[in-house]
Amino acid sequence: MPPPKGCRLCESGIKVLNYKDERTLARFISDQGKIVPRRISGACARHQRQLGTAVKRARYLGLLMYVREHEV
Protein backbone atom coordinates (compact mmCIF):
# COMPACT_ATOMS: atom_id res chain seq x y z
CA MET A 1 0.00 0.00 0.00
CA PRO A 2 1.52 3.37 -1.01
CA PRO A 3 2.00 6.05 1.64
CA PRO A 4 -0.81 8.63 1.87
CA LYS A 5 -0.43 11.73 -0.26
CA GLY A 6 0.03 15.04 1.48
CA CYS A 7 -2.28 17.91 0.71
CA ARG A 8 -0.74 19.90 -2.16
CA LEU A 9 -2.48 23.05 -1.00
CA CYS A 10 -1.09 22.77 2.55
CA GLU A 11 2.39 22.06 1.20
CA SER A 12 2.28 25.15 -1.03
CA GLY A 13 1.17 27.33 1.90
CA ILE A 14 -2.34 28.17 0.65
CA LYS A 15 -4.61 28.82 3.63
CA VAL A 16 -7.74 30.00 1.82
CA LEU A 17 -8.77 29.08 -1.73
CA ASN A 18 -9.96 31.93 -3.91
CA TYR A 19 -12.71 31.35 -6.49
CA LYS A 20 -10.90 33.74 -8.88
CA ASP A 21 -7.86 31.44 -9.14
CA GLU A 22 -9.02 29.43 -12.17
CA ARG A 23 -5.69 27.68 -12.72
CA THR A 24 -5.66 26.11 -9.26
CA LEU A 25 -9.33 25.15 -9.38
CA ALA A 26 -8.99 23.56 -12.83
CA ARG A 27 -6.50 21.02 -11.42
CA PHE A 28 -9.26 19.63 -9.18
CA ILE A 29 -11.92 19.23 -11.87
CA SER A 30 -12.33 16.04 -13.92
CA ASP A 31 -12.74 15.81 -17.69
CA GLN A 32 -16.52 15.74 -17.29
CA GLY A 33 -16.40 18.92 -15.19
CA LYS A 34 -16.98 17.21 -11.84
CA ILE A 35 -15.14 18.10 -8.65
CA VAL A 36 -12.50 15.43 -7.97
CA PRO A 37 -13.12 13.53 -4.70
CA ARG A 38 -10.77 13.88 -1.77
CA ARG A 39 -9.38 10.36 -1.99
CA ILE A 40 -8.15 11.06 -5.53
CA SER A 41 -7.11 14.71 -5.19
CA GLY A 42 -5.22 14.12 -1.94
CA ALA A 43 -6.56 17.33 -0.42
CA CYS A 44 -7.16 17.61 3.31
CA ALA A 45 -10.73 17.95 4.60
CA ARG A 46 -10.49 21.72 5.09
CA HIS A 47 -9.18 22.39 1.59
CA GLN A 48 -11.65 19.95 -0.01
CA ARG A 49 -14.56 21.89 1.53
CA GLN A 50 -13.05 25.19 0.38
CA LEU A 51 -12.48 23.69 -3.05
CA GLY A 52 -16.12 22.70 -3.48
CA THR A 53 -17.33 26.14 -2.45
CA ALA A 54 -14.82 27.94 -4.68
CA VAL A 55 -15.65 25.81 -7.74
CA LYS A 56 -19.38 26.38 -7.26
CA ARG A 57 -18.87 30.14 -6.92
CA ALA A 58 -16.62 30.25 -10.00
CA ARG A 59 -19.20 28.29 -12.02
CA TYR A 60 -22.01 30.60 -10.93
CA LEU A 61 -20.03 33.68 -11.98
CA GLY A 62 -19.02 32.11 -15.30
CA LEU A 63 -15.31 31.76 -14.54
CA LEU A 64 -15.48 27.96 -14.87
CA MET A 65 -17.70 25.92 -17.14
CA TYR A 66 -20.26 23.52 -15.69
CA VAL A 67 -19.50 20.94 -18.40
CA ARG A 68 -16.53 20.81 -20.75
CA GLU A 69 -17.23 21.10 -24.46
CA HIS A 70 -17.93 17.87 -26.31
CA GLU A 71 -15.62 16.85 -29.13
CA VAL A 72 -17.33 15.24 -32.09
VOSETI-554334 format. One record per residue (C-alpha): x, z, y; residue in three letters; residue number from 1. Coordinates in steps of 0.1 Angstrom, whole numbers, plus 5000, padded with zeros to 4 digits. Last residue first. Layout:
X | Z | Y | rest | nr
X | Z | Y | ALA | NUM
...
***
This chain:
X | Z | Y | rest | nr
4827 | 4679 | 5152 | VAL | 72
4844 | 4709 | 5169 | GLU | 71
4821 | 4737 | 5179 | HIS | 70
4828 | 4755 | 5211 | GLU | 69
4835 | 4793 | 5208 | ARG | 68
4805 | 4816 | 5209 | VAL | 67
4797 | 4843 | 5235 | TYR | 66
4823 | 4829 | 5259 | MET | 65
4845 | 4851 | 5280 | LEU | 64
4847 | 4855 | 5318 | LEU | 63
4810 | 4847 | 5321 | GLY | 62
4800 | 4880 | 5337 | LEU | 61
4780 | 4891 | 5306 | TYR | 60
4808 | 4880 | 5283 | ARG | 59
4834 | 4900 | 5303 | ALA | 58
4811 | 4931 | 5301 | ARG | 57
4806 | 4927 | 5264 | LYS | 56
4843 | 4923 | 5258 | VAL | 55
4852 | 4953 | 5279 | ALA | 54
4827 | 4976 | 5261 | THR | 53
4839 | 4965 | 5227 | GLY | 52
4875 | 4969 | 5237 | LEU | 51
4869 | 5004 | 5252 | GLN | 50
4854 | 5015 | 5219 | ARG | 49
4884 | 5000 | 5200 | GLN | 48
4908 | 5016 | 5224 | HIS | 47
4895 | 5051 | 5217 | ARG | 46
4893 | 5046 | 5179 | ALA | 45
4928 | 5033 | 5176 | CYS | 44
4934 | 4996 | 5173 | ALA | 43
4948 | 4981 | 5141 | GLY | 42
4929 | 4948 | 5147 | SER | 41
4918 | 4945 | 5111 | ILE | 40
4906 | 4980 | 5104 | ARG | 39
4892 | 4982 | 5139 | ARG | 38
4869 | 4953 | 5135 | PRO | 37
4875 | 4920 | 5154 | VAL | 36
4849 | 4914 | 5181 | ILE | 35
4830 | 4882 | 5172 | LYS | 34
4836 | 4848 | 5189 | GLY | 33
4835 | 4827 | 5157 | GLN | 32
4873 | 4823 | 5158 | ASP | 31
4877 | 4861 | 5160 | SER | 30
4881 | 4881 | 5192 | ILE | 29
4907 | 4908 | 5196 | PHE | 28
4935 | 4886 | 5210 | ARG | 27
4910 | 4872 | 5236 | ALA | 26
4907 | 4906 | 5251 | LEU | 25
4943 | 4907 | 5261 | THR | 24
4943 | 4873 | 5277 | ARG | 23
4910 | 4878 | 5294 | GLU | 22
4921 | 4909 | 5314 | ASP | 21
4891 | 4911 | 5337 | LYS | 20
4873 | 4935 | 5314 | TYR | 19
4900 | 4961 | 5319 | ASN | 18
4912 | 4983 | 5291 | LEU | 17
4923 | 5018 | 5300 | VAL | 16
4954 | 5036 | 5288 | LYS | 15
4977 | 5006 | 5282 | ILE | 14
5012 | 5019 | 5273 | GLY | 13
5023 | 4990 | 5252 | SER | 12
5024 | 5012 | 5221 | GLU | 11
4989 | 5026 | 5228 | CYS | 10
4975 | 4990 | 5231 | LEU | 9
4993 | 4978 | 5199 | ARG | 8
4977 | 5007 | 5179 | CYS | 7
5000 | 5015 | 5150 | GLY | 6
4996 | 4997 | 5117 | LYS | 5
4992 | 5019 | 5086 | PRO | 4
5020 | 5016 | 5060 | PRO | 3
5015 | 4990 | 5034 | PRO | 2
5000 | 5000 | 5000 | MET | 1
***
